[in-house]
């Protein structure tokens, strides 16, 4: 434990643990022991340090379970953002950072590397008993890193290269904007980074039906967005539940499909080597590397636009450019006199397809989709009023009815009805 | 790089400590309180000791510093790109602010790059001028802790005249709607913002007593059978609740979730959506509600 630090170098491992602790939360230490007990102890301790009261413990027959439990309605700010603020650094990094920005305290101040090195030594470090030494190459490397991050700018003047701090937008009166969008927009953790620099924090918003787990996938998401903006091919590692080992895939990211009802985010991508469209769970992707620009991006995205008219969720059974086999779905519900809200539900919850009024009390939803099994959970929410259904994929329809019969048995409904 | 020390809680805490030292504060206890407030549970063991021991050569042992300016850092390109991206979101109009200084910045993403496919289609009219005006009145009143008055039509079709103190705005991503959580209004605790009409600041002298109404919670106990990847789907679906899970055997799990009593009708249909993979064991009222739906369905001759 002597080398333990609450900061981490690599986010990927913590990402996996956070998901296990938050989404599942029933595994005991012994379940993790198979990999590494030491690693489990360290990651658990880190999360306790970051998340405090959101960490819970329970003792079961299988051992002590540690899990994360959060009522998203009760917390105005996503606690998982904290995990993104734990990057480790060296003593030199932090010292150099604050001294550099103290010297370059406003955009009009500029210095060469040599001037900076001298000023750091003489003005800032000379007063310490064992002063750190920063040579030109170390300072130059840091300046280059900061120029790439966009917080410093380099400008050539004659034969000399000068560095100055970059101009920054005025952020006055943005507290509420940052608070709202850091929770409600993709990659919200970046908004939270900006919010951290504000004098006062905003607590005017809370969020219902708020899936906070997406926050831990922000790194992958940001890389995918960058690839789309630059129309690039990427290679990414995918962990599939169907395969034991992670696979590297070469793909063209086309759009991220976000669910606000299941907590899942998917990437729809095109695999050039296989001439194939595919959806990937964003939380199963890692190590996204941007590759070459592709001239096919716009053509492929236009094709995706066309395909989305037949996608209820993320299911695309599309190989190449062949015309797909669409599956027809329709079901009819009975609505009583005082149940206008059911008609409104049909209208607002349908994502594609149409709703027809058959008579005063009967309404029919119909659609043609790539994957009709994706509609099943939604159709089940109308249980108690479904009077008719026609699925061209007969197996899916039979499964729906079998499941319904199983639910009757599970809750003893047949007996109740016969009584 | 989204994972960078530039955004770390440690850097932010060190910046706050240096700012306080420059303001003339040298008491270790005071500076330690900044660490408690801004960093993590165990940060107290690292941050101030690293500064005091001159491991991080920014502060001397006597808590003075050679730095002369309150530490600030310009926005990174990534932060500017995210701001640019949200400037393209129609909901930005609600706030009446202009995001300046972003000319020539490429957005991190555009509305074309993502799609929320299961959001309800009757969301709030975020670009409607009257809706925006009322949103701002409410936002201002929340920040000032002041009262508002408005009209709304209740379920019976009668117009109600309401005076209350808005406490916060609750946004639902699924509904794509804001609700105003109120205090001092006896009959209703929350109201959909889109249902509010003629909302203005209340400038009278009448005082309102009462705080935000306390939410009544119930606990649901669900038995989850892990077939067709149900376990993962259920756990993710209910992830936003306070919850606790337990493994019963190889493919059966027990899940307890704490939910607001008022949300029970919604919870019933969410449970139903999982079919036979999820059975409600408790509460009795939740199980009864599921049974009633199934009985009603059983009586229909489904073709």
Contacts between the chains, C-beta under 8 A, distances in Angstrom:
chain1	res1	chain2	res2	distance
A	5	B	46	7.5
A	6	B	40	5.5
A	6	B	41	7.6
A	6	B	42	4.9
A	6	B	43	6.7
A	6	B	46	7.4
A	7	B	8	7.4
A	7	B	10	6.9
A	11	B	3	4.7
A	22	B	239	6.6
A	23	B	232	7.6
A	23	B	235	4.9
A	23	B	236	5.8
A	23	B	239	5.6
A	24	B	231	7.9
A	24	B	235	5.6
A	24	B	245	6.3
A	25	B	243	7.5
A	25	B	244	7.0
A	25	B	245	5.1
A	26	B	245	4.1
A	26	B	246	5.5
A	26	B	247	5.0
A	26	B	253	6.6
A	45	B	42	8.0
A	48	B	41	6.5
A	49	B	40	4.6
A	49	B	41	4.0
A	49	B	42	4.5
A	49	B	43	7.7
A	50	B	40	5.1
A	50	B	41	7.3
A	52	B	41	5.8
A	56	B	244	7.1
A	58	B	244	6.5
A	58	B	246	7.8
A	60	B	246	6.0
A	62	B	247	7.0
A	65	B	246	7.8
A	67	B	244	6.9
A	67	B	245	7.2
A	69	B	242	4.8
A	69	B	243	5.9
A	69	B	244	6.4
A	70	B	240	7.7
A	70	B	242	6.7
A	71	B	240	7.6
A	71	B	241	6.3
A	71	B	242	4.3
A	71	B	258	6.7
A	72	B	240	4.0
A	72	B	241	7.8
A	73	B	170	7.3
A	73	B	240	7.7
A	73	B	260	7.5
A	76	B	168	7.9
A	82	B	9	7.0
A	82	B	40	7.1
A	84	B	2	7.0
A	84	B	3	6.2
A	84	B	7	6.8
A	85	B	7	5.8
A	85	B	8	5.0
A	85	B	9	4.2
A	85	B	12	7.6
A	86	B	8	6.6
A	86	B	9	7.0
A	86	B	40	7.6
A	87	B	3	5.4
A	87	B	4	5.7
A	87	B	5	4.5
A	87	B	7	7.4
A	87	B	8	5.2
A	88	B	5	7.2
A	89	B	5	4.0
A	89	B	8	7.2
A	89	B	10	7.4
A	89	B	11	7.8
A	91	B	50	7.3
A	91	B	55	5.2
A	91	B	56	5.6
A	91	B	57	7.9
A	93	B	5	6.3
A	94	B	5	7.5
A	94	B	10	7.3
A	94	B	11	6.8
A	94	B	14	6.5
A	94	B	56	5.0
A	94	B	58	7.4
A	95	B	56	5.4
A	95	B	57	4.8
A	95	B	58	6.0
A	97	B	5	7.9
A	97	B	6	7.8
A	97	B	11	6.8
A	98	B	14	6.7
A	98	B	15	7.4
A	98	B	18	6.7
A	98	B	58	5.2
A	98	B	67	6.4
A	98	B	71	5.7
A	99	B	58	7.3
A	99	B	67	7.2
A	101	B	69	7.9
A	101	B	71	6.2
A	101	B	72	7.0
A	101	B	73	6.0
A	102	B	67	4.5
A	102	B	68	6.4
A	102	B	69	5.4
A	102	B	71	7.1
A	105	B	68	7.8
A	105	B	69	4.2
A	105	B	72	7.8
A	123	B	66	6.4
A	124	B	57	7.4
A	124	B	66	4.9
A	124	B	67	7.4
A	125	B	57	5.7
A	127	B	60	6.5
A	127	B	66	6.0
A	128	B	54	5.2
A	128	B	57	5.1
A	128	B	60	7.3
A	129	B	54	6.8
A	130	B	54	7.4
A	131	B	57	6.7
A	132	B	57	5.4
A	149	B	1	7.3
A	149	B	4	7.3
A	149	B	6	6.5
A	149	B	76	4.7
A	149	B	77	6.5
A	149	B	78	7.5
A	150	B	74	7.6
A	150	B	75	7.5
A	150	B	76	5.1
A	150	B	77	3.1
A	150	B	78	7.5
A	150	B	80	6.9
A	151	B	6	7.3
A	151	B	73	5.9
A	151	B	74	4.8
A	151	B	75	7.6
A	151	B	76	5.6
A	165	B	74	5.5
A	166	B	74	4.5
A	166	B	75	8.0
A	167	B	74	6.9
A	167	B	101	6.8
A	168	B	74	3.8
A	168	B	75	4.9
A	168	B	101	7.0
A	169	B	75	6.4
A	169	B	80	6.9
A	169	B	83	6.9
A	169	B	99	6.7
A	169	B	100	5.8
A	169	B	101	3.1
A	169	B	102	6.0
A	170	B	100	5.9
A	170	B	101	6.3
A	171	B	75	7.9
A	173	B	97	5.8
A	174	B	97	6.3
A	174	B	99	7.8
A	176	B	95	6.2
A	176	B	139	6.5
A	177	B	86	7.4
A	177	B	92	7.0
A	177	B	95	4.9
A	177	B	97	5.9
A	180	B	91	7.6
A	180	B	95	7.7
A	180	B	171	7.2
A	181	B	86	4.6
A	181	B	89	7.2
A	181	B	91	7.9
A	181	B	92	7.9
A	183	B	171	7.7
A	184	B	91	7.5
A	184	B	171	6.2
A	184	B	173	6.6
A	185	B	82	8.0
A	185	B	85	7.2
A	185	B	86	5.4
A	185	B	89	6.5
A	186	B	85	7.9
A	186	B	109	6.1
A	186	B	114	5.8
A	187	B	2	7.5
A	187	B	82	6.1
A	187	B	85	7.9
A	187	B	108	6.3
A	187	B	109	7.4
A	189	B	2	7.2
A	190	B	2	6.9
A	190	B	78	6.0
A	190	B	79	5.8
A	190	B	82	3.9
A	190	B	108	7.4
A	191	B	82	6.2
A	191	B	83	8.0
A	191	B	86	7.3
A	193	B	7	4.3
A	193	B	79	6.2
A	194	B	75	6.8
A	194	B	79	5.4
A	194	B	82	7.9
A	194	B	83	7.4
A	196	B	7	7.3
A	196	B	9	7.8
A	196	B	12	5.2
A	197	B	12	7.2
A	197	B	72	7.7
A	197	B	73	7.4
A	203	B	168	7.3
A	204	B	139	6.4
A	204	B	142	4.9
A	204	B	143	6.6
A	204	B	168	5.6
A	204	B	169	6.1
A	205	B	168	6.5
A	205	B	169	5.4
A	205	B	170	7.4
A	205	B	171	6.2
A	206	B	168	5.6
A	206	B	169	7.7
A	206	B	170	4.9
A	206	B	171	7.7
A	206	B	181	7.5
A	207	B	170	6.9
A	207	B	171	5.5
A	207	B	172	7.5
A	207	B	173	7.2
A	208	B	170	5.5
A	208	B	171	7.2
A	208	B	172	4.2
A	208	B	173	7.9
A	208	B	174	7.8
A	208	B	175	7.9
A	208	B	179	7.7
A	209	B	172	5.0
A	209	B	173	5.6
A	209	B	174	4.2
A	209	B	175	7.4
A	209	B	240	6.5
A	210	B	173	6.4
A	210	B	240	5.4
A	211	B	173	7.7
A	211	B	236	7.8
A	211	B	239	6.3
A	211	B	240	5.7
A	212	B	239	7.6
A	212	B	240	6.8
A	213	B	236	7.1
A	213	B	239	5.7
A	218	B	2	6.1
A	219	B	2	4.9
A	219	B	3	5.9
A	222	B	2	5.0
A	222	B	78	7.4
A	222	B	108	6.6
A	225	B	108	5.5
A	225	B	109	4.1
A	225	B	113	5.7
A	225	B	114	7.9
A	226	B	108	7.3
A	228	B	109	7.3
A	228	B	113	5.0
A	229	B	106	6.2
A	229	B	107	7.3
A	229	B	108	7.4
A	229	B	109	7.1
A	229	B	110	7.7
A	229	B	113	7.3
A	241	B	229	7.2
A	255	B	112	7.5
A	255	B	113	6.3
A	255	B	114	6.4
A	255	B	115	5.9
A	256	B	113	6.6
A	256	B	114	4.2
A	256	B	115	7.5
A	257	B	114	7.3
A	257	B	115	5.5
A	257	B	117	5.3
A	258	B	114	5.8
A	258	B	115	7.0
A	258	B	116	4.8
A	258	B	117	7.2
A	259	B	116	7.5
A	259	B	117	6.6
A	259	B	118	5.2
A	260	B	116	5.7
A	260	B	118	6.1
A	260	B	119	5.4
A	260	B	173	4.1
A	260	B	174	4.7
A	261	B	118	4.6
A	261	B	174	5.8
A	261	B	237	7.4
A	262	B	118	7.4
A	262	B	233	6.9
A	262	B	236	6.2
A	262	B	237	5.5
A	263	B	236	4.2
A	263	B	237	6.2
A	263	B	239	5.3
A	263	B	240	7.3
A	264	B	236	6.3
A	301	B	112	7.7
A	308	B	115	7.3
A	311	B	117	7.4
A	313	B	117	6.6
A	313	B	118	7.5
A	314	B	117	7.5
A	334	B	300	7.0
A	344	B	122	7.3
A	347	B	121	7.3
A	347	B	122	7.5
A	348	B	120	4.4
A	348	B	121	4.9
A	348	B	122	4.3
A	349	B	120	6.0
A	349	B	121	7.8
A	350	B	121	7.8
A	351	B	117	5.9
A	351	B	118	6.4
A	376	B	275	7.4
A	377	B	273	4.0
A	377	B	274	7.0
A	377	B	275	7.7
A	378	B	273	7.0
A	380	B	272	5.1
A	380	B	273	4.9
A	380	B	274	7.7
A	380	B	275	5.7
A	381	B	269	4.1
A	381	B	270	7.8
A	381	B	272	5.8
A	381	B	273	5.3
A	383	B	272	5.3
A	383	B	293	5.2
A	383	B	294	6.5
A	383	B	297	4.8
A	384	B	292	7.5
A	384	B	293	4.0
A	384	B	294	7.4
A	384	B	296	3.8
A	384	B	297	4.9
A	384	B	300	7.9
A	385	B	296	7.2
A	385	B	297	7.5
A	385	B	300	7.2
A	386	B	297	6.5
A	386	B	300	6.7
A	386	B	302	5.8
A	387	B	300	5.3
A	387	B	301	7.4
A	387	B	302	6.5
A	387	B	303	7.2
A	388	B	302	7.0
A	388	B	303	4.8
A	389	B	302	6.9
A	389	B	303	7.4
A	401	B	302	7.1
A	403	B	275	4.2
A	403	B	276	5.2
A	404	B	275	7.7
A	404	B	297	7.0
A	404	B	302	7.6
A	406	B	275	7.6
A	406	B	276	4.0
A	407	B	275	6.4
A	407	B	276	5.0
A	407	B	294	5.9
A	408	B	294	6.1
A	408	B	298	5.9
A	410	B	276	5.9
A	410	B	279	5.4
A	411	B	279	7.4
A	411	B	287	7.6
A	411	B	290	6.7
A	411	B	291	5.1
A	411	B	294	5.7
A	413	B	291	6.6
A	413	B	294	4.8
A	413	B	295	5.7
A	413	B	298	5.3
A	414	B	298	7.2
A	416	B	291	7.0
A	416	B	295	5.9
A	417	B	295	6.0
A	417	B	298	5.2
A	417	B	299	6.7
